[in-house]
């Protein structure tokens, strides 16, 4: 049950925040909001960047594996 719970929290904990705040932007983002909202926005932006980095690394590793096999 722990894996399902972990997946649920990783997937849906920030869902409401993302749906209200919209896509990640850096210029003028979340100005005038309270500190917790700004911090949540920063965490969400970092999570999106981390996911993109992980996807890039995964694709790079797959390309290298194909080159090595060929």
Buried (B, 14 or more C-beta within 10 A) or exposed (E): EEEEEEEEEEEEEBEEEBEEBEEBEEEEBBEEEEEEBBEBBEEBBEBEEEEEEEEEEEEEEEEEEEEEEE
